[in-house]
Amino acid sequence: MAFSARDLSEEHSRILQKKAVEAKDAAYCPYSKFRVGAAFLTEDGTVITGGNIENASYPVGTCAERVALGKAVVSASLRPDMA
């Protein structure tokens, strides 16, 4: 079942915002020092988070959203065909 941000309760929105802010602590950004966190809610209610990862070669860095999505797929919380 797909849903959008409009379908989230205020409580879920607050939880996701809090988790995204907390995920900034896991960011690896030694060059820009600009921490980014992301959080999303899976269909089964699991919250997956990720922080941005920088690389000395600027275009090779990974955004927080991709990190969270990769964590979800690897942990089997999200099947690739659901993404």
All heavy atoms as a GROMACS GRO file, in nm:
protein
  616
    1MET      N    1   0.083  -0.117   0.000
    1MET     CA    2   0.000   0.000   0.000
    1MET      C    3   0.088   0.124   0.000
    1MET      O    4   0.172   0.142   0.087
    1MET     CB    5  -0.088  -0.001   0.123
    1MET     CG    6  -0.171   0.123   0.139
    1MET     SD    7  -0.266   0.111   0.292
    1MET     CE    8  -0.237   0.273   0.355
    2ALA      N    9   0.073   0.208  -0.096
    2ALA     CA   10   0.149   0.333  -0.103
    2ALA      C   11   0.071   0.443  -0.033
    2ALA      O   12  -0.051   0.447  -0.038
    2ALA     CB   13   0.174   0.370  -0.248
    3PHE      N   14   0.143   0.528   0.036
    3PHE     CA   15   0.078   0.642   0.098
    3PHE      C   16   0.171   0.763   0.088
    3PHE      O   17   0.289   0.750   0.058
    3PHE     CB   18   0.037   0.615   0.243
    3PHE     CG   19   0.150   0.576   0.334
    3PHE    CD1   20   0.217   0.672   0.407
    3PHE    CD2   21   0.188   0.444   0.348
    3PHE    CE1   22   0.320   0.638   0.492
    3PHE    CE2   23   0.291   0.408   0.434
    3PHE     CZ   24   0.358   0.505   0.505
    4SER      N   25   0.117   0.879   0.111
    4SER     CA   26   0.195   1.002   0.100
    4SER      C   27   0.200   1.072   0.235
    4SER      O   28   0.139   1.029   0.332
    4SER     CB   29   0.132   1.094  -0.004
    4SER     OG   30   0.008   1.144   0.045
    5ALA      N   31   0.271   1.182   0.240
    5ALA     CA   32   0.283   1.260   0.364
    5ALA      C   33   0.146   1.306   0.412
    5ALA      O   34   0.126   1.322   0.533
    5ALA     CB   35   0.374   1.379   0.341
    6ARG      N   36   0.053   1.325   0.323
    6ARG     CA   37  -0.082   1.367   0.364
    6ARG      C   38  -0.149   1.260   0.450
    6ARG      O   39  -0.238   1.292   0.528
    6ARG     CB   40  -0.169   1.394   0.242
    6ARG     CG   41  -0.133   1.519   0.167
    6ARG     CD   42  -0.226   1.530   0.051
    6ARG     NE   43  -0.198   1.417  -0.038
    6ARG     CZ   44  -0.196   1.423  -0.169
    6ARG    NH1   45  -0.226   1.534  -0.228
    6ARG    NH2   46  -0.168   1.319  -0.242
    7ASP      N   47  -0.108   1.135   0.434
    7ASP     CA   48  -0.170   1.025   0.508
    7ASP      C   49  -0.110   1.006   0.648
    7ASP      O   50  -0.163   0.927   0.725
    7ASP     CB   51  -0.154   0.894   0.431
    7ASP     CG   52  -0.219   0.901   0.294
    7ASP    OD1   53  -0.326   0.963   0.281
    7ASP    OD2   54  -0.161   0.844   0.199
    8LEU      N   55  -0.002   1.076   0.679
    8LEU     CA   56   0.063   1.060   0.808
    8LEU      C   57  -0.013   1.137   0.917
    8LEU      O   58  -0.059   1.248   0.894
    8LEU     CB   59   0.206   1.113   0.804
    8LEU     CG   60   0.307   1.034   0.725
    8LEU    CD1   61   0.440   1.106   0.724
    8LEU    CD2   62   0.323   0.895   0.783
    9SER      N   63  -0.018   1.078   1.033
    9SER     CA   64  -0.076   1.149   1.147
    9SER      C   65   0.025   1.254   1.193
    9SER      O   66   0.145   1.247   1.161
    9SER     CB   67  -0.105   1.052   1.261
    9SER     OG   68   0.016   1.001   1.314
   10GLU      N   69  -0.021   1.349   1.272
   10GLU     CA   70   0.071   1.449   1.327
   10GLU      C   71   0.177   1.383   1.414
   10GLU      O   72   0.293   1.424   1.414
   10GLU     CB   73  -0.006   1.554   1.406
   10GLU     CG   74  -0.084   1.650   1.320
   10GLU     CD   75  -0.144   1.763   1.400
   10GLU    OE1   76  -0.078   1.813   1.494
   10GLU    OE2   77  -0.257   1.801   1.368
   11GLU      N   78   0.137   1.278   1.485
   11GLU     CA   79   0.232   1.206   1.570
   11GLU      C   80   0.342   1.142   1.486
   11GLU      O   81   0.461   1.154   1.518
   11GLU     CB   82   0.162   1.100   1.654
   11GLU     CG   83   0.257   1.024   1.744
   11GLU     CD   84   0.189   0.913   1.823
   11GLU    OE1   85   0.067   0.893   1.809
   11GLU    OE2   86   0.261   0.845   1.898
   12HIS      N   87   0.304   1.074   1.377
   12HIS     CA   88   0.405   1.013   1.289
   12HIS      C   89   0.496   1.120   1.229
   12HIS      O   90   0.616   1.100   1.216
   12HIS     CB   91   0.340   0.930   1.179
   12HIS     CG   92   0.303   0.792   1.222
   12HIS    ND1   93   0.176   0.744   1.212
   12HIS    CD2   94   0.377   0.693   1.278
   12HIS    CE1   95   0.172   0.620   1.259
   12HIS    NE2   96   0.293   0.588   1.300
   13SER      N   97   0.439   1.232   1.191
   13SER     CA   98   0.519   1.341   1.134
   13SER      C   99   0.622   1.390   1.235
   13SER      O  100   0.739   1.412   1.201
   13SER     CB  101   0.430   1.457   1.091
   13SER     OG  102   0.351   1.420   0.982
   14ARG      N  103   0.580   1.407   1.360
   14ARG     CA  104   0.673   1.452   1.465
   14ARG      C  105   0.782   1.348   1.488
   14ARG      O  106   0.900   1.382   1.506
   14ARG     CB  107   0.598   1.480   1.595
   14ARG     CG  108   0.530   1.614   1.599
   14ARG     CD  109   0.484   1.649   1.740
   14ARG     NE  110   0.379   1.560   1.789
   14ARG     CZ  111   0.249   1.574   1.764
   14ARG    NH1  112   0.208   1.672   1.688
   14ARG    NH2  113   0.162   1.489   1.814
   15ILE      N  114   0.744   1.221   1.492
   15ILE     CA  115   0.842   1.114   1.512
   15ILE      C  116   0.944   1.112   1.400
   15ILE      O  117   1.065   1.105   1.424
   15ILE     CB  118   0.772   0.977   1.524
   15ILE    CG1  119   0.694   0.969   1.655
   15ILE    CG2  120   0.873   0.862   1.514
   15ILE    CD1  121   0.600   0.850   1.664
   16LEU      N  122   0.898   1.120   1.276
   16LEU     CA  123   0.990   1.119   1.162
   16LEU      C  124   1.082   1.241   1.163
   16LEU      O  125   1.200   1.229   1.134
   16LEU     CB  126   0.912   1.111   1.030
   16LEU     CG  127   0.844   0.978   1.004
   16LEU    CD1  128   0.756   0.986   0.880
   16LEU    CD2  129   0.947   0.866   0.988
   17GLN      N  130   1.028   1.356   1.197
   17GLN     CA  131   1.111   1.475   1.204
   17GLN      C  132   1.218   1.459   1.312
   17GLN      O  133   1.336   1.488   1.289
   17GLN     CB  134   1.026   1.598   1.233
   17GLN     CG  135   1.107   1.726   1.236
   17GLN     CD  136   1.021   1.848   1.259
   17GLN    OE1  137   0.907   1.839   1.303
   17GLN    NE2  138   1.077   1.964   1.231
   18LYS      N  139   1.180   1.409   1.428
   18LYS     CA  140   1.275   1.387   1.537
   18LYS      C  141   1.383   1.288   1.496
   18LYS      O  142   1.503   1.309   1.520
   18LYS     CB  143   1.200   1.336   1.660
   18LYS     CG  144   1.286   1.312   1.782
   18LYS     CD  145   1.200   1.266   1.899
   18LYS     CE  146   1.281   1.246   2.024
   18LYS     NZ  147   1.342   1.115   2.034
   19LYS      N  148   1.343   1.178   1.433
   19LYS     CA  149   1.440   1.076   1.390
   19LYS      C  150   1.534   1.130   1.282
   19LYS      O  151   1.653   1.096   1.281
   19LYS     CB  152   1.367   0.951   1.339
   19LYS     CG  153   1.291   0.877   1.446
   19LYS     CD  154   1.385   0.813   1.545
   19LYS     CE  155   1.310   0.722   1.641
   19LYS     NZ  156   1.401   0.660   1.737
   20ALA      N  157   1.482   1.213   1.192
   20ALA     CA  158   1.568   1.271   1.088
   20ALA      C  159   1.672   1.364   1.150
   20ALA      O  160   1.789   1.363   1.110
   20ALA     CB  161   1.483   1.345   0.986
   21VAL      N  162   1.630   1.443   1.248
   21VAL     CA  163   1.725   1.531   1.317
   21VAL      C  164   1.830   1.448   1.391
   21VAL      O  165   1.950   1.477   1.385
   21VAL     CB  166   1.650   1.627   1.413
   21VAL    CG1  167   1.748   1.701   1.502
   21VAL    CG2  168   1.565   1.724   1.333
   22GLU      N  169   1.788   1.341   1.457
   22GLU     CA  170   1.882   1.252   1.526
   22GLU      C  171   1.979   1.186   1.428
   22GLU      O  172   2.096   1.164   1.461
   22GLU     CB  173   1.807   1.146   1.604
   22GLU     CG  174   1.732   1.197   1.724
   22GLU     CD  175   1.642   1.092   1.789
   22GLU    OE1  176   1.636   0.977   1.740
   22GLU    OE2  177   1.578   1.125   1.890
   23ALA      N  178   1.931   1.154   1.308
   23ALA     CA  179   2.014   1.086   1.209
   23ALA      C  180   2.129   1.175   1.161
   23ALA      O  181   2.229   1.124   1.110
   23ALA     CB  182   1.929   1.041   1.090
   24LYS      N  183   2.116   1.305   1.179
   24LYS     CA  184   2.225   1.395   1.140
   24LYS      C  185   2.352   1.363   1.216
   24LYS      O  186   2.462   1.385   1.166
   24LYS     CB  187   2.184   1.541   1.164
   24LYS     CG  188   2.077   1.589   1.070
   24LYS     CD  189   2.013   1.721   1.110
   24LYS     CE  190   2.106   1.830   1.142
   24LYS     NZ  191   2.037   1.960   1.161
   25ASP      N  192   2.339   1.307   1.336
   25ASP     CA  193   2.457   1.271   1.415
   25ASP      C  194   2.540   1.162   1.348
   25ASP      O  195   2.660   1.151   1.373
   25ASP     CB  196   2.416   1.222   1.555
   25ASP     CG  197   2.359   1.334   1.641
   25ASP    OD1  198   2.387   1.453   1.613
   25ASP    OD2  199   2.285   1.302   1.735
   26ALA      N  200   2.478   1.083   1.262
   26ALA     CA  201   2.549   0.974   1.194
   26ALA      C  202   2.612   1.021   1.062
   26ALA      O  203   2.682   0.944   0.997
   26ALA     CB  204   2.453   0.858   1.166
   27ALA      N  205   2.587   1.146   1.024
   27ALA     CA  206   2.640   1.196   0.896
   27ALA      C  207   2.793   1.201   0.900
   27ALA      O  208   2.854   1.228   1.004
   27ALA     CB  209   2.584   1.335   0.868
   28TYR      N  210   2.853   1.174   0.784
   28TYR     CA  211   2.998   1.184   0.769
   28TYR      C  212   3.023   1.297   0.670
   28TYR      O  213   3.004   1.280   0.548
   28TYR     CB  214   3.057   1.052   0.718
   28TYR     CG  215   3.205   1.061   0.693
   28TYR    CD1  216   3.295   1.066   0.800
   28TYR    CD2  217   3.255   1.067   0.565
   28TYR    CE1  218   3.431   1.074   0.779
   28TYR    CE2  219   3.392   1.075   0.542
   28TYR     CZ  220   3.479   1.080   0.648
   28TYR     OH  221   3.614   1.089   0.628
   29CYS      N  222   3.056   1.415   0.722
   29CYS     CA  223   3.071   1.532   0.635
   29CYS      C  224   3.192   1.616   0.677
   29CYS      O  225   3.175   1.731   0.720
   29CYS     CB  226   2.942   1.614   0.636
   29CYS     SG  227   2.880   1.648   0.801
   30PRO      N  228   3.312   1.560   0.664
   30PRO     CA  229   3.431   1.632   0.710
   30PRO      C  230   3.467   1.753   0.624
   30PRO      O  231   3.545   1.837   0.668
   30PRO     CB  232   3.540   1.525   0.702
   30PRO     CG  233   3.494   1.433   0.593
   30PRO     CD  234   3.344   1.430   0.607
   31TYR      N  235   3.412   1.764   0.506
   31TYR     CA  236   3.449   1.873   0.416
   31TYR      C  237   3.354   1.992   0.428
   31TYR      O  238   3.395   2.104   0.453
   31TYR     CB  239   3.456   1.822   0.272
   31TYR     CG  240   3.543   1.699   0.263
   31TYR    CD1  241   3.487   1.573   0.247
   31TYR    CD2  242   3.681   1.708   0.278
   31TYR    CE1  243   3.566   1.458   0.244
   31TYR    CE2  244   3.762   1.595   0.276
   31TYR     CZ  245   3.703   1.471   0.258
   31TYR     OH  246   3.782   1.359   0.256
   32SER      N  247   3.226   1.969   0.414
   32SER     CA  248   3.129   2.077   0.420
   32SER      C  249   3.083   2.106   0.563
   32SER      O  250   3.034   2.215   0.591
   32SER     CB  251   3.006   2.044   0.335
   32SER     OG  252   2.928   1.942   0.398
   33LYS      N  253   3.094   2.006   0.650
   33LYS     CA  254   3.041   2.015   0.786
   33LYS      C  255   2.889   2.037   0.787
   33LYS      O  256   2.832   2.082   0.885
   33LYS     CB  257   3.108   2.129   0.866
   33LYS     CG  258   3.258   2.127   0.866
   33LYS     CD  259   3.310   2.020   0.957
   33LYS     CE  260   3.459   2.036   0.979
   33LYS     NZ  261   3.541   1.952   0.897
   34PHE      N  262   2.823   2.006   0.677
   34PHE     CA  263   2.678   2.023   0.664
   34PHE      C  264   2.611   1.888   0.682
   34PHE      O  265   2.609   1.804   0.592
   34PHE     CB  266   2.644   2.082   0.526
   34PHE     CG  267   2.501   2.123   0.513
   34PHE    CD1  268   2.457   2.243   0.569
   34PHE    CD2  269   2.410   2.043   0.447
   34PHE    CE1  270   2.325   2.281   0.558
   34PHE    CE2  271   2.278   2.080   0.436
   34PHE     CZ  272   2.235   2.200   0.491
   35ARG      N  273   2.557   1.866   0.800
   35ARG     CA  274   2.496   1.739   0.833
   35ARG      C  275   2.351   1.735   0.784
   35ARG      O  276   2.277   1.830   0.803
   35ARG     CB  277   2.499   1.716   0.984
   35ARG     CG  278   2.638   1.703   1.038
   35ARG     CD  279   2.636   1.679   1.188
   35ARG     NE  280   2.772   1.656   1.236
   35ARG     CZ  281   2.835   1.540   1.229
   35ARG    NH1  282   2.775   1.435   1.179
   35ARG    NH2  283   2.958   1.528   1.274
   36VAL      N  284   2.315   1.622   0.724
   36VAL     CA  285   2.178   1.602   0.677
   36VAL      C  286   2.130   1.467   0.728
   36VAL      O  287   2.204   1.369   0.723
   36VAL     CB  288   2.169   1.605   0.523
   36VAL    CG1  289   2.026   1.580   0.476
   36VAL    CG2  290   2.223   1.736   0.468
   37GLY      N  291   2.008   1.462   0.776
   37GLY     CA  292   1.948   1.338   0.820
   37GLY      C  293   1.817   1.315   0.748
   37GLY      O  294   1.750   1.410   0.707
   38ALA      N  295   1.780   1.191   0.732
   38ALA     CA  296   1.653   1.155   0.668
   38ALA      C  297   1.590   1.040   0.744
   38ALA      O  298   1.660   0.959   0.804
   38ALA     CB  299   1.677   1.114   0.522
   39ALA      N  300   1.459   1.035   0.741
   39ALA     CA  301   1.387   0.926   0.805
   39ALA      C  302   1.263   0.897   0.724
   39ALA      O  303   1.198   0.988   0.673
   39ALA     CB  304   1.349   0.963   0.948
   40PHE      N  305   1.232   0.769   0.709
   40PHE     CA  306   1.105   0.734   0.646
   40PHE      C  307   1.042   0.617   0.716
   40PHE      O  308   1.106   0.543   0.790
   40PHE     CB  309   1.117   0.715   0.494
   40PHE     CG  310   1.198   0.596   0.450
   40PHE    CD1  311   1.139   0.472   0.435
   40PHE    CD2  312   1.331   0.610   0.419
   40PHE    CE1  313   1.211   0.364   0.393
   40PHE    CE2  314   1.405   0.501   0.376
   40PHE     CZ  315   1.345   0.378   0.363
   41LEU      N  316   0.914   0.604   0.694
   41LEU     CA  317   0.832   0.504   0.761
   41LEU      C  318   0.797   0.395   0.661
   41LEU      O  319   0.745   0.424   0.554
   41LEU     CB  320   0.705   0.572   0.812
   41LEU     CG  321   0.607   0.491   0.896
   41LEU    CD1  322   0.671   0.449   1.028
   41LEU    CD2  323   0.483   0.576   0.921
   42THR      N  324   0.827   0.269   0.695
   42THR     CA  325   0.792   0.159   0.606
   42THR      C  326   0.648   0.117   0.631
   42THR      O  327   0.584   0.159   0.727
   42THR     CB  328   0.885   0.038   0.629
   42THR    OG1  329   0.865  -0.011   0.761
   42THR    CG2  330   1.031   0.074   0.607
   43GLU      N  331   0.598   0.033   0.543
   43GLU     CA  332   0.459  -0.013   0.555
   43GLU      C  333   0.432  -0.086   0.686
   43GLU      O  334   0.322  -0.082   0.738
   43GLU     CB  335   0.423  -0.104   0.438
   43GLU     CG  336   0.406  -0.029   0.308
   43GLU     CD  337   0.366  -0.120   0.195
   43GLU    OE1  338   0.409  -0.237   0.192
   43GLU    OE2  339   0.290  -0.072   0.109
   44ASP      N  340   0.536  -0.151   0.741
   44ASP     CA  341   0.515  -0.225   0.865
   44ASP      C  342   0.536  -0.139   0.990
   44ASP      O  343   0.534  -0.187   1.102
   44ASP     CB  344   0.602  -0.350   0.871
   44ASP     CG  345   0.751  -0.321   0.884
   44ASP    OD1  346   0.790  -0.203   0.894
   44ASP    OD2  347   0.830  -0.417   0.884
   45GLY      N  348   0.559  -0.008   0.970
   45GLY     CA  349   0.574   0.083   1.082
   45GLY      C  350   0.716   0.106   1.130
   45GLY      O  351   0.739   0.181   1.224
   46THR      N  352   0.813   0.045   1.063
   46THR     CA  353   0.953   0.063   1.099
   46THR      C  354   1.001   0.199   1.050
   46THR      O  355   0.971   0.239   0.938
   46THR     CB  356   1.040  -0.047   1.034
   46THR    OG1  357   0.990  -0.174   1.075
   46THR    CG2  358   1.186  -0.033   1.072
   47VAL      N  359   1.076   0.269   1.133
   47VAL     CA  360   1.137   0.396   1.092
   47VAL      C  361   1.282   0.368   1.052
   47VAL      O  362   1.358   0.312   1.131
   47VAL     CB  363   1.132   0.501   1.204
   47VAL    CG1  364   1.204   0.628   1.162
   47VAL    CG2  365   0.988   0.531   1.241
   48ILE      N  366   1.318   0.405   0.932
   48ILE     CA  367   1.454   0.386   0.880
   48ILE      C  368   1.518   0.523   0.867
   48ILE      O  369   1.457   0.616   0.814
   48ILE     CB  370   1.453   0.317   0.742
   48ILE    CG1  371   1.376   0.185   0.745
   48ILE    CG2  372   1.594   0.298   0.689
   48ILE    CD1  373   1.442   0.075   0.821
   49THR      N  374   1.642   0.536   0.914
   49THR     CA  375   1.711   0.665   0.909
   49THR      C  376   1.842   0.653   0.834
   49THR      O  377   1.896   0.544   0.816
   49THR     CB  378   1.740   0.716   1.051
   49THR    OG1  379   1.825   0.623   1.118
   49THR    CG2  380   1.613   0.738   1.130
   50GLY      N  381   1.893   0.768   0.794
   50GLY     CA  382   2.023   0.773   0.728
   50GLY      C  383   2.081   0.912   0.735
   50GLY      O  384   2.007   1.010   0.749
   51GLY      N  385   2.212   0.921   0.729
   51GLY     CA  386   2.282   1.050   0.728
   51GLY      C  387   2.367   1.060   0.602
   51GLY      O  388   2.410   0.958   0.548
   52ASN      N  389   2.390   1.182   0.556
   52ASN     CA  390   2.469   1.200   0.435
   52ASN      C  391   2.614   1.154   0.456
   52ASN      O  392   2.665   1.154   0.568
   52ASN     CB  393   2.466   1.345   0.387
   52ASN     CG  394   2.519   1.446   0.487
   52ASN    OD1  395   2.491   1.437   0.605
   52ASN    ND2  396   2.595   1.542   0.440
   53ILE      N  397   2.677   1.111   0.348
   53ILE     CA  398   2.815   1.063   0.352
   53ILE      C  399   2.891   1.136   0.242
   53ILE      O  400   2.859   1.123   0.124
   53ILE     CB  401   2.822   0.911   0.327
   53ILE    CG1  402   2.741   0.836   0.432
   53ILE    CG2  403   2.967   0.864   0.325
   53ILE    CD1  404   2.724   0.688   0.403
   54GLU      N  405   2.991   1.214   0.281
   54GLU     CA  406   3.072   1.287   0.184
   54GLU      C  407   3.196   1.207   0.145
   54GLU      O  408   3.238   1.116   0.216
   54GLU     CB  409   3.118   1.421   0.242
   54GLU     CG  410   3.007   1.520   0.260
   54GLU     CD  411   3.057   1.654   0.310
   54GLU    OE1  412   3.175   1.666   0.350
   54GLU    OE2  413   2.976   1.748   0.309
   55ASN      N  414   3.251   1.245   0.031
   55ASN     CA  415   3.373   1.184  -0.020
   55ASN      C  416   3.462   1.297  -0.068
   55ASN      O  417   3.412   1.402  -0.109
   55ASN     CB  418   3.338   1.089  -0.135
   55ASN     CG  419   3.455   1.006  -0.178
   55ASN    OD1  420   3.554   1.057  -0.228
   55ASN    ND2  421   3.443   0.875  -0.161
   56ALA      N  422   3.592   1.278  -0.065
   56ALA     CA  423   3.684   1.381  -0.113
   56ALA      C  424   3.655   1.416  -0.258
   56ALA      O  425   3.675   1.529  -0.301
   56ALA     CB  426   3.828   1.336  -0.096
   57SER      N  427   3.609   1.318  -0.334
   57SER     CA  428   3.566   1.343  -0.471
   57SER      C  429   3.419   1.381  -0.464
   57SER      O  430   3.331   1.296  -0.451
   57SER     CB  431   3.585   1.216  -0.555
   57SER     OG  432   3.533   1.236  -0.684
   58TYR      N  433   3.391   1.511  -0.468
   58TYR     CA  434   3.258   1.565  -0.438
   58TYR      C  435   3.139   1.487  -0.496
   58TYR      O  436   3.049   1.453  -0.421
   58TYR     CB  437   3.250   1.712  -0.481
   58TYR     CG  438   3.112   1.770  -0.467
   58TYR    CD1  439   3.060   1.797  -0.341
   58TYR    CD2  440   3.034   1.793  -0.579
   58TYR    CE1  441   2.932   1.847  -0.327
   58TYR    CE2  442   2.906   1.844  -0.564
   58TYR     CZ  443   2.856   1.871  -0.439
   58TYR     OH  444   2.730   1.919  -0.425
   59PRO      N  445   3.136   1.453  -0.624
   59PRO     CA  446   3.015   1.388  -0.676
   59PRO      C  447   2.992   1.246  -0.624
   59PRO      O  448   2.885   1.190  -0.644
   59PRO     CB  449   3.038   1.382  -0.828
   59PRO     CG  450   3.151   1.474  -0.856
   59PRO     CD  451   3.231   1.483  -0.730
   60VAL      N  452   3.087   1.188  -0.554
   60VAL     CA  453   3.075   1.051  -0.508
   60VAL      C  454   3.002   1.042  -0.374
   60VAL      O  455   2.965   0.933  -0.330
   60VAL     CB  456   3.214   0.984  -0.501
   60VAL    CG1  457   3.204   0.839  -0.457
   60VAL    CG2  458   3.284   0.993  -0.635
   61GLY      N  459   2.975   1.153  -0.310
   61GLY     CA  460   2.904   1.151  -0.182
   61GLY      C  461   2.764   1.093  -0.198
   61GLY      O  462   2.710   1.080  -0.309
   62THR      N  463   2.704   1.057  -0.087
   62THR     CA  464   2.571   0.996  -0.090
   62THR      C  465   2.479   1.076   0.001
   62THR      O  466   2.513   1.105   0.116
   62THR     CB  467   2.578   0.850  -0.040
   62THR    OG1  468   2.678   0.781  -0.117
   62THR    CG2  469   2.445   0.781  -0.056
   63CYS      N  470   2.361   1.109  -0.051
   63CYS     CA  471   2.266   1.188   0.027
   63CYS      C  472   2.202   1.100   0.135
   63CYS      O  473   2.201   0.977   0.126
   63CYS     CB  474   2.158   1.248  -0.062
   63CYS     SG  475   2.046   1.130  -0.139
   64ALA      N  476   2.150   1.165   0.237
   64ALA     CA  477   2.090   1.096   0.350
   64ALA      C  478   1.974   1.006   0.308
   64ALA      O  479   1.955   0.896   0.362
   64ALA     CB  480   2.043   1.198   0.455
   65GLU      N  481   1.895   1.052   0.212
   65GLU     CA  482   1.781   0.973   0.167
   65GLU      C  483   1.824   0.841   0.103
   65GLU      O  484   1.764   0.737   0.127
   65GLU     CB  485   1.696   1.055   0.066
   65GLU     CG  486   1.635   1.179   0.126
   65GLU     CD  487   1.727   1.300   0.130
   65GLU    OE1  488   1.845   1.291   0.090
   65GLU    OE2  489   1.681   1.406   0.177
   66ARG      N  490   1.930   0.846   0.024
   66ARG     CA  491   1.981   0.722  -0.038
   66ARG      C  492   2.038   0.628   0.067
   66ARG      O  493   2.024   0.506   0.056
   66ARG     CB  494   2.087   0.753  -0.142
   66ARG     CG  495   2.030   0.794  -0.273
   66ARG     CD  496   2.140   0.803  -0.375
   66ARG     NE  497   2.080   0.810  -0.507
   66ARG     CZ  498   2.148   0.820  -0.618
   66ARG    NH1  499   2.280   0.823  -0.614
   66ARG    NH2  500   2.086   0.825  -0.733
   67VAL      N  501   2.104   0.684   0.166
   67VAL     CA  502   2.159   0.601   0.273
   67VAL      C  503   2.045   0.528   0.345
   67VAL      O  504   2.051   0.407   0.369
   67VAL     CB  505   2.243   0.684   0.372
   67VAL    CG1  506   2.281   0.602   0.494
   67VAL    CG2  507   2.367   0.739   0.303
   68ALA      N  508   1.939   0.601   0.378
   68ALA     CA  509   1.825   0.540   0.448
   68ALA      C  510   1.759   0.433   0.360
   68ALA      O  511   1.724   0.325   0.409
   68ALA     CB  512   1.723   0.647   0.487
   69LEU      N  513   1.743   0.462   0.233
   69LEU     CA  514   1.682   0.364   0.143
   69LEU      C  515   1.768   0.239   0.133
   69LEU      O  516   1.717   0.126   0.138
   69LEU     CB  517   1.661   0.425   0.004
   69LEU     CG  518   1.592   0.338  -0.098
   69LEU    CD1  519   1.452   0.299  -0.052
   69LEU    CD2  520   1.586   0.408  -0.232
   70GLY      N  521   1.900   0.256   0.122
   70GLY     CA  522   1.990   0.141   0.117
   70GLY      C  523   1.983   0.058   0.244
   70GLY      O  524   1.981  -0.065   0.240
   71LYS      N  525   1.977   0.125   0.359
   71LYS     CA  526   1.963   0.052   0.486
   71LYS      C  527   1.835  -0.029   0.488
   71LYS      O  528   1.831  -0.142   0.536
   71LYS     CB  529   1.962   0.151   0.602
   71LYS     CG  530   2.098   0.201   0.642
   71LYS     CD  531   2.090   0.308   0.751
   71LYS     CE  532   2.024   0.261   0.878
   71LYS     NZ  533   2.025   0.367   0.984
   72ALA      N  534   1.728   0.029   0.436
   72ALA     CA  535   1.599  -0.040   0.437
   72ALA      C  536   1.604  -0.165   0.350
   72ALA      O  537   1.555  -0.271   0.389
   72ALA     CB  538   1.488   0.053   0.388
   73VAL      N  539   1.665  -0.156   0.234
   73VAL     CA  540   1.673  -0.271   0.144
   73VAL      C  541   1.761  -0.380   0.204
   73VAL      O  542   1.724  -0.497   0.207
   73VAL     CB  543   1.724  -0.229   0.004
   73VAL    CG1  544   1.753  -0.350  -0.083
   73VAL    CG2  545   1.622  -0.138  -0.064
   74VAL      N  546   1.876  -0.340   0.257
   74VAL     CA  547   1.970  -0.438   0.313
   74VAL      C  548   1.911  -0.506   0.436
   74VAL      O  549   1.933  -0.625   0.458
   74VAL     CB  550   2.104  -0.368   0.347
   74VAL    CG1  551   2.194  -0.458   0.428
   74VAL    CG2  552   2.174  -0.327   0.218
   75SER      N  553   1.836  -0.434   0.515
   75SER     CA  554   1.777  -0.493   0.637
   75SER      C  555   1.647  -0.567   0.609
   75SER      O  556   1.582  -0.614   0.701
   75SER     CB  557   1.753  -0.385   0.742
   75SER     OG  558   1.646  -0.301   0.701
   76ALA      N  559   1.608  -0.574   0.484
   76ALA     CA  560   1.485  -0.643   0.440
   76ALA      C  561   1.358  -0.574   0.490
   76ALA      O  562   1.252  -0.634   0.492
   76ALA     CB  563   1.486  -0.790   0.481
   77SER      N  564   1.369  -0.446   0.529
   77SER     CA  565   1.249  -0.371   0.567
   77SER      C  566   1.175  -0.319   0.445
   77SER      O  567   1.060  -0.279   0.454
   77SER     CB  568   1.288  -0.251   0.655
   77SER     OG  569   1.338  -0.296   0.777
   78LEU      N  570   1.244  -0.317   0.332
   78LEU     CA  571   1.184  -0.266   0.209
   78LEU      C  572   1.234  -0.351   0.093
   78LEU      O  573   1.354  -0.371   0.078
   78LEU     CB  574   1.224  -0.120   0.188
   78LEU     CG  575   1.165  -0.049   0.069
   78LEU    CD1  576   1.016  -0.026   0.091
   78LEU    CD2  577   1.235   0.085   0.050
   79ARG      N  578   1.143  -0.402   0.015
   79ARG     CA  579   1.182  -0.477  -0.103
   79ARG      C  580   1.210  -0.378  -0.216
   79ARG      O  581   1.140  -0.278  -0.230
   79ARG     CB  582   1.069  -0.572  -0.147
   79ARG     CG  583   1.040  -0.681  -0.047
   79ARG     CD  584   0.938  -0.782  -0.104
   79ARG     NE  585   0.835  -0.723  -0.186
   79ARG     CZ  586   0.715  -0.685  -0.143
   79ARG    NH1  587   0.683  -0.697  -0.017
   79ARG    NH2  588   0.627  -0.632  -0.227
   80PRO      N  589   1.310  -0.405  -0.301
   80PRO     CA  590   1.342  -0.313  -0.410
   80PRO      C  591   1.222  -0.281  -0.500
   80PRO      O  592   1.212  -0.172  -0.552
   80PRO     CB  593   1.452  -0.385  -0.487
   80PRO     CG  594   1.515  -0.472  -0.385
   80PRO     CD  595   1.404  -0.515  -0.294
   81ASP      N  596   1.129  -0.374  -0.517
   81ASP     CA  597   1.014  -0.347  -0.604
   81ASP      C  598   0.915  -0.252  -0.539
   81ASP      O  599   0.822  -0.205  -0.602
   81ASP     CB  600   0.944  -0.476  -0.646
   81ASP     CG  601   0.885  -0.554  -0.530
   81ASP    OD1  602   0.940  -0.544  -0.418
   81ASP    OD2  603   0.785  -0.622  -0.551
   82MET      N  604   0.933  -0.221  -0.410
   82MET     CA  605   0.846  -0.127  -0.340
   82MET      C  606   0.899   0.016  -0.348
   82MET      O  607   0.826   0.110  -0.322
   82MET     CB  608   0.831  -0.165  -0.192
   82MET     CG  609   0.759  -0.296  -0.170
   82MET     SD  610   0.769  -0.350   0.002
   82MET     CE  611   0.693  -0.215   0.089
   83ALA      N  612   1.025   0.030  -0.379
   83ALA     CA  613   1.089   0.162  -0.377
   83ALA      C  614   1.041   0.252  -0.488
   83ALA      O  615   0.990   0.217  -0.586
   83ALA     CB  616   1.241   0.147  -0.386
   0.00000   0.00000   0.00000
